[in-house]
Amino acid sequence: MTCTVSLRCDALGADACGEEQINSLINMLNHALKDVVEGRLARHVVNYGKKLVNIGEDVEVTLRGGGIVKGEAIGYGARGELVMATQTGMAKVKPSKVARIKRLWP
């Protein structure tokens, strides 16, 4: 497999296009692709996959601070927050505040 990556150094800044940074990026991509080729999910998919829900699902979100938000997932905000319709109105839950998500249905 051959993959070509084009980086616009003028947009990223000169520091982002140094040889050390490019080699680091290639190394990270190599490890991620190796996980996929060997049939394993990449580490980031495993870490974040537990926090993803589909639009329309009824969910219960346990917050890191100890609260619970129940409702229907109706969308995602510009910064990745989960937008939910609850019994009391709309709620936005930031990803950093989520401890656990439980799907209530099905």
GIQUI-V728229 format. One record per helix or strand of 3 or more residues. SS is the DSSP state (alpha for helix, beta for strand). FROM is the first residue (numbers start at 0). TO is the last residue. If there is no record, write none. Layout:
ss=SS from=FROM to=TO
ss=SS from=FROM to=TO
This chain:
ss=alpha from=8 to=11
ss=alpha from=13 to=16
ss=alpha from=18 to=36
ss=alpha from=42 to=48
ss=beta from=57 to=62
ss=beta from=67 to=75
ss=beta from=81 to=85
ss=beta from=88 to=92
ss=alpha from=94 to=96
ss=beta from=97 to=104
